[in-house]
Amino acid sequence: MGVKDAVARRFLGICEERHMTPNELASIAGVTPSSVYSMLDKSRRNVSIVLIKKLCDGLEMTLGEFFSAPEFDGLEQEIV
C-alpha cells in the first residue's frame, strides 16, 4: 500500500469511528466535499499535506495523532 492509500484509509476509518460521512468531514474542516472525495479517489495519485492538516484541524486532532496509526507502519518505499 502507498502513502496516499494509507491516508485515504485512515480518514475513512476515522469517519466510520465517528459515524460521519465524507461530506460531514468536509463541512467541519471548511473544505469542499469534492476535495475530500478527490483525496479518497483511488485514481488520484497525490494528496496535499495542507488538505490533510485542514481535515485534522476539523477533527480536532494533530498531524502526529493522525499519522500514529497502523496504516502508516511498514509502508512501501516511495522511491523506486
N, C-alpha and C positions, 0 to 999 in steps of 0.2 A: 504494500500500500504506500502511496506517495503522501507527502505532507498536505497537499490540497484535499485529498480524500479524507485524511485524518481530521482536518479542520471541519469539513462538512459533517462528518460522522459525529464529531464532538458536539457541534451546535445542534444537530438533530437529537442527540441523546439528552442534552440539557432541556431542549423544548419538550421532549417526552416526559422527563422527570418533573418539569414544572407545569405540565398539562397546558402547553401553549402551542400555537401554530406558528409557522414561519412569518405569517402576516403580523401576528401579535409581537413577535420578536422585532420585526422591522419597526413597528409602531413605538415600542418602548425605547428603541435605540435611536429613533429620529432619522431613520434611513428609509428609502423607498422599498416596497416589497420586491420590486424587480432586482434590487441589489442583493437581497437575501437569496432569492431564487436563482440568480446568476451564480452566486457563490456555491449553492447546493447542486448546480447542474454539472453532471459528470463530464460533459463535453468541454467545459471551460477548463483551461489549463492552470490559470493563476488566480490567486485571491489576494486582495490588498491587506496589508497589515493595519492600515488605517480603518478599513471596514471591520476587521477583527476587533480592534480596540473600541470602536463605537458600539459594536454588539456587546462586548464585555461590559462596557460602561452601562448600557441599558440593563444588563443582567446583574449589575452591581457586583461584578467580580473583577479581579485583577487579571492581567495577562498571565502572571505566574500561576494563578489558580486554574485558568483555562488550559494552559499547556502542561500542567501537572496531572496528566491523565494517561491511562494505559494506551490510548490511541497513538500517543507520541513516542512510546517506548519501542525501540527496535525498528524505527522507520528505515526504509531502504535509503541508501546514499543517493543524493540527487545529482552528484557529479558523475558523469559517465566517462 
